[in-house]
């Protein structure tokens, strides 16, 4: 356990009080879901040893084993398991690195920064859950007969894209990352993700130089002049209905993403265990 993880930020008392009487489950229980995520963060090591093989080193590895289908399957899929475990670790750490400053900023009544952070956290957690479910699905179907080399090209391409995918510049097709909205729209069809797309789109509007992000600073109308014009007060920490709505979206995204981050990590861990068991038993 990493000592640095002991200092994870707690939700401020005003946030706990705000959530306590809320009628939206993901907001009401957001503190519990954040704690659920941090429990795993405390258990994971600070460093992870990723045994990585590029194409050339993998070819050499194959040359040094008995070239039976069973041994080739074991070498290939064990290498993939290492890549998946590294991907899962990096993704979880990345989520934690977004979650902690979001909490710290919200604790001191900032809302723009945590809104931007949890928007990114929603994107990450949606992709992670989709990929974790993919691992679980494909490993439950895989079989390893002794006389057959089992290679799934689509799977290898997905792993490459998960770790090295990008939308910067003009990447080749197998590296061009899928638009994150594709994952969000797909997951939002699930009853367990009701409110996902609406929350994400709202947070996007806060993150962009749009209306909702501006309205956050509108405090009150101080005076209405004789010609009907208004003297409006804008305040750095305005606490009006719009601010509360942004806070609701932040807490929803924070709670949902925290639960998904931990669940995604554990689904992936169980999928890898299933794969390794099948390799060992030759099933």
Backbone torsions as a table, in degrees:
resi	resn	phi	psi	omega
1	UNK	NA	137.4	-178.5
2	UNK	-87.1	126.2	-179.6
3	UNK	-60.0	-32.5	-179.8
4	UNK	-63.5	-28.3	-179.0
5	UNK	-70.6	-16.9	-179.7
6	UNK	-67.9	-20.8	-175.6
7	UNK	-93.5	27.5	-179.4
8	UNK	-63.8	144.7	-174.7
9	UNK	-72.8	134.8	175.3
10	UNK	-89.5	148.6	173.9
11	UNK	-67.1	135.8	179.9
12	UNK	-62.2	156.2	-177.3
13	UNK	-60.2	-35.2	-179.1
14	UNK	-64.7	-31.6	178.0
15	UNK	-72.3	-42.8	177.6
16	UNK	-59.4	-42.2	179.0
17	UNK	-66.3	-38.8	179.6
18	UNK	-62.4	-41.4	-176.9
19	UNK	-75.1	-31.9	-169.9
20	UNK	-54.5	-40.1	-175.2
21	UNK	-104.3	11.4	-176.8
22	UNK	-75.9	145.6	-177.5
23	UNK	-93.2	-3.7	176.9
24	UNK	-93.5	117.6	-173.7
25	UNK	-54.6	-43.9	-177.3
26	UNK	-67.9	-25.9	176.2
27	UNK	-83.3	-45.6	-179.7
28	UNK	-57.5	-40.7	-176.7
29	UNK	-101.6	15.0	-176.8
30	UNK	-59.7	-37.3	178.7
31	UNK	-62.6	-40.5	179.3
32	UNK	-66.2	-38.7	-179.0
33	UNK	-70.7	-35.6	175.3
34	UNK	-64.6	-45.2	178.6
35	UNK	-61.7	-38.4	177.9
36	UNK	-59.9	-39.6	179.1
37	UNK	-70.5	-44.0	-178.6
38	UNK	-67.6	-25.0	175.9
39	UNK	-58.9	-43.1	178.3
40	UNK	-69.3	-39.2	179.5
41	UNK	-58.5	-36.4	179.2
42	UNK	-69.9	-25.2	-177.4
43	UNK	-86.7	-24.9	-176.8
44	UNK	-78.2	146.9	178.5
45	UNK	-70.9	163.7	179.8
46	UNK	-78.0	-27.2	179.7
47	UNK	-127.0	151.7	-178.5
48	UNK	-134.1	132.5	179.6
49	UNK	-90.7	105.0	-178.3
50	UNK	-95.3	108.0	177.0
51	UNK	-81.5	98.9	-171.9
52	UNK	-105.0	136.6	177.2
53	UNK	-122.6	124.8	171.1
54	UNK	-84.2	-176.3	-175.2
55	UNK	-59.5	-45.4	-176.5
56	UNK	-66.8	-44.4	-179.1
57	UNK	-67.6	-32.1	177.9
58	UNK	-69.1	-39.0	176.9
59	UNK	-59.7	-41.9	178.4
60	UNK	-64.3	-37.7	179.5
61	UNK	-63.6	-40.4	179.3
62	UNK	-65.5	-36.6	-179.6
63	UNK	-63.7	-25.9	-174.9
64	UNK	-95.0	7.7	178.6
65	UNK	-118.7	166.4	173.3
66	UNK	-68.5	124.2	-173.0
67	UNK	-81.9	54.2	173.0
68	UNK	-93.2	153.4	178.2
69	UNK	-53.4	-39.2	-178.5
70	UNK	-62.5	-45.5	-178.9
71	UNK	-70.2	-37.1	178.2
72	UNK	-66.6	-43.2	176.4
73	UNK	-58.2	-45.2	-178.1
74	UNK	-61.8	-44.8	-178.7
75	UNK	-65.1	-45.4	-176.7
76	UNK	-66.7	-49.8	-173.2
77	UNK	-76.8	-25.5	173.6
78	UNK	-67.6	-38.6	176.8
79	UNK	-63.6	-41.0	178.1
80	UNK	-66.3	-37.7	178.4
81	UNK	-61.5	-39.1	178.3
82	UNK	-64.7	-40.9	179.1
83	UNK	-65.2	-40.7	179.6
84	UNK	-64.6	-43.7	-179.3
85	UNK	-63.7	-39.9	177.2
86	UNK	-64.9	-43.2	177.7
87	UNK	-59.1	-45.5	-178.7
88	UNK	-63.1	-42.1	179.4
89	UNK	-63.7	-47.8	-179.1
90	UNK	-62.7	-40.2	-178.6
91	UNK	-66.6	-42.1	179.1
92	UNK	-64.9	-46.3	177.9
93	UNK	-58.7	-40.8	-179.9
94	UNK	-61.8	-42.2	177.8
95	UNK	-62.6	-43.3	178.8
96	UNK	-62.3	-37.9	-179.2
97	UNK	-68.4	-24.1	173.7
98	UNK	-83.6	-37.3	-175.2
99	UNK	-67.7	-44.4	-175.2
100	UNK	-60.5	-51.6	179.4
101	UNK	-67.7	-27.9	176.8
102	UNK	-61.8	-42.7	178.7
103	UNK	-66.2	-45.7	-177.6
104	UNK	-60.6	-41.6	-179.4
105	UNK	-70.3	-41.7	178.8
106	UNK	-65.0	-35.7	178.8
107	UNK	-55.2	-33.9	-178.4
108	UNK	-100.6	22.7	172.2
109	UNK	72.6	16.7	169.3
110	UNK	-80.8	143.5	179.6
111	UNK	-125.3	-27.4	-179.0
112	UNK	-66.0	-49.6	-178.5
113	UNK	-61.6	-50.5	178.5
114	UNK	-63.6	-30.6	177.3
115	UNK	-63.5	-42.7	178.7
116	UNK	-66.7	-40.7	-178.6
117	UNK	-67.0	-44.7	-177.3
118	UNK	-75.7	-22.9	171.4
119	UNK	-61.5	-46.1	176.6
120	UNK	-64.3	-37.6	178.6
121	UNK	-64.0	-39.0	176.1
122	UNK	-61.0	-45.0	179.2
123	UNK	-59.0	-49.1	-178.3
124	UNK	-61.4	-46.9	-175.9
125	UNK	-68.0	-34.5	178.2
126	UNK	-65.7	-44.1	178.0
127	UNK	-65.2	-41.6	-179.0
128	UNK	-62.2	-46.3	-179.4
129	UNK	-63.7	-41.9	178.1
130	UNK	-60.1	-45.0	-179.5
131	UNK	-68.4	-39.7	178.9
132	UNK	-61.6	-43.3	177.9
133	UNK	-65.3	-33.3	176.7
134	UNK	-65.0	-44.7	177.6
135	UNK	-58.5	-47.4	-177.9
136	UNK	-61.6	-41.9	-178.3
137	UNK	-67.3	-47.7	-174.9
138	UNK	-71.4	-34.7	-179.3
139	UNK	-75.1	-24.5	176.2
140	UNK	-72.9	-22.8	-178.8
141	UNK	-94.4	-25.5	-176.3
142	UNK	-62.6	140.8	172.8
143	UNK	-133.3	148.9	-176.2
144	UNK	-125.3	78.2	174.7
145	UNK	-65.7	149.3	-174.2
146	UNK	-62.5	-24.9	-172.0
147	UNK	-106.5	16.7	-175.8
148	UNK	-137.7	130.9	174.3
149	UNK	-81.7	124.9	-175.9
150	UNK	-106.1	108.1	177.7
151	UNK	-126.3	133.3	177.9
152	UNK	-120.0	94.5	-176.1
153	UNK	-53.3	-41.1	-179.5
154	UNK	-59.3	-38.9	-178.5
155	UNK	-65.0	-46.7	-179.0
156	UNK	-61.2	-41.1	178.7
157	UNK	-62.9	-39.0	179.4
158	UNK	-64.1	-42.8	179.9
159	UNK	-62.4	-43.4	178.6
160	UNK	-59.1	-43.7	-178.7
161	UNK	-69.0	-37.0	179.6
162	UNK	-59.8	-39.7	-174.2
163	UNK	-93.4	-42.0	-173.5
164	UNK	-110.7	0.9	-177.4
165	UNK	-62.8	148.6	-179.3
166	UNK	-154.9	160.0	172.4
167	UNK	-119.0	12.2	179.4
168	UNK	-84.0	134.1	178.4
169	UNK	71.1	-139.6	-178.5
170	UNK	-128.2	72.0	-176.8
171	UNK	-68.6	156.4	175.9
172	UNK	-66.5	163.5	-171.7
173	UNK	-55.1	-42.8	-175.3
174	UNK	-74.1	-10.2	176.3
175	UNK	-106.9	-12.1	-177.4
176	UNK	-70.5	112.8	-173.5
177	UNK	-69.3	140.6	177.9
178	UNK	-67.3	139.6	177.6
179	UNK	-58.7	130.6	-174.2
180	UNK	-62.6	-26.8	180.0
181	UNK	-62.3	-27.8	177.6
182	UNK	-60.1	-43.4	179.8
183	UNK	-67.9	-43.3	-176.5
184	UNK	-65.2	-43.6	179.8
185	UNK	-64.1	-38.2	179.9
186	UNK	-67.1	-47.3	-178.9
187	UNK	-68.0	-31.0	-176.5
188	UNK	-66.2	-12.9	177.6
189	UNK	-77.2	-14.3	179.2
190	UNK	-79.0	139.6	176.9
191	UNK	-58.8	-27.7	-179.6
192	UNK	-75.3	-10.7	-179.3
193	UNK	-117.5	27.4	177.5
194	UNK	-60.7	127.5	-178.7
195	UNK	97.3	-7.7	-176.8
196	UNK	-62.6	-54.6	-176.4
197	UNK	-64.6	-42.6	179.3
198	UNK	-60.5	-44.5	179.7
199	UNK	-64.4	-43.8	-179.2
200	UNK	-62.5	-46.0	-178.9
201	UNK	-64.1	-37.0	177.8
202	UNK	-63.9	-46.0	-179.7
203	UNK	-65.4	-33.3	175.4
204	UNK	-62.0	-39.2	-179.5
205	UNK	-67.7	-34.3	176.0
206	UNK	-68.6	-40.2	-177.1
207	UNK	-68.9	-34.1	-178.9
208	UNK	-84.6	162.7	179.9
209	UNK	-76.2	63.7	-175.3
210	UNK	-116.2	-174.2	-171.5
211	UNK	-59.3	-49.1	-173.0
212	UNK	-62.9	-40.6	179.0
213	UNK	-63.5	-32.4	176.9
214	UNK	-74.2	-42.3	-175.4
215	UNK	-63.4	-21.1	179.7
216	UNK	-56.0	-27.9	-176.1
217	UNK	-95.2	-0.5	-179.1
218	UNK	-78.7	120.2	-176.5
219	UNK	-95.5	-67.3	-177.3
220	UNK	-164.4	166.2	175.6
221	UNK	-90.5	116.5	-176.4
222	UNK	-82.4	-33.1	-175.6
223	UNK	-157.7	138.6	172.3
224	UNK	-105.6	119.9	-176.2
225	UNK	-81.1	167.4	-173.9
226	UNK	-61.8	-27.8	179.8
227	UNK	-87.1	3.7	178.3
228	UNK	94.1	-10.3	177.4
229	UNK	-72.1	160.9	-174.0
230	UNK	-121.9	144.9	169.7
231	UNK	-99.0	104.4	-175.9
232	UNK	-98.2	140.9	177.3
233	UNK	-99.1	124.8	171.6
234	UNK	-108.3	138.9	-172.9
235	UNK	-131.3	140.5	-179.0
236	UNK	-58.5	-34.5	-179.1
237	UNK	-123.2	48.1	178.1
238	UNK	-58.0	141.6	-175.6
239	UNK	-127.3	62.4	-178.0
240	UNK	-106.1	-173.7	-176.0
241	UNK	-57.1	-39.9	-179.6
242	UNK	-62.2	-40.5	178.8
243	UNK	-62.3	-42.1	179.3
244	UNK	-64.3	-35.6	179.2
245	UNK	-67.0	-41.3	177.1
246	UNK	-63.2	-43.3	179.0
247	UNK	-60.0	-41.7	177.7
248	UNK	-57.7	-45.8	-178.5
249	UNK	-66.7	-37.9	178.0
250	UNK	-62.1	-47.9	-177.2
251	UNK	-67.5	-37.1	176.7
252	UNK	-60.9	-50.5	-178.0
253	UNK	-65.2	-38.4	-179.8
254	UNK	-64.3	-46.7	-179.3
255	UNK	-67.5	-48.2	-178.1
256	UNK	-62.2	-46.8	-177.7
257	UNK	-65.8	-38.0	179.8
258	UNK	-61.0	-45.7	178.8
259	UNK	-64.4	-41.7	-178.7
260	UNK	-66.9	-38.5	178.6
261	UNK	-58.3	-50.7	-179.4
262	UNK	-67.1	-44.4	-179.7
263	UNK	-61.9	-41.0	178.5
264	UNK	-61.0	-41.0	178.7
265	UNK	-64.7	-42.5	-176.9
266	UNK	-74.0	-36.0	174.9
267	UNK	-61.5	-43.0	179.6
268	UNK	-64.8	-43.6	178.6
269	UNK	-59.2	-44.8	180.0
270	UNK	-67.5	-35.8	178.3
271	UNK	-65.8	-42.1	177.7
272	UNK	-62.6	-42.5	178.4
273	UNK	-60.1	-41.0	178.8
274	UNK	-62.4	-42.8	179.4
275	UNK	-62.8	-48.5	-177.4
276	UNK	-64.5	-35.9	177.7
277	UNK	-63.9	-42.4	179.4
278	UNK	-66.5	-38.0	177.8
279	UNK	-64.0	-40.7	-178.4
280	UNK	-68.2	-40.4	-175.6
281	UNK	-91.2	-8.2	178.8
282	UNK	69.3	37.6	-179.5
283	UNK	-103.7	NA	NA
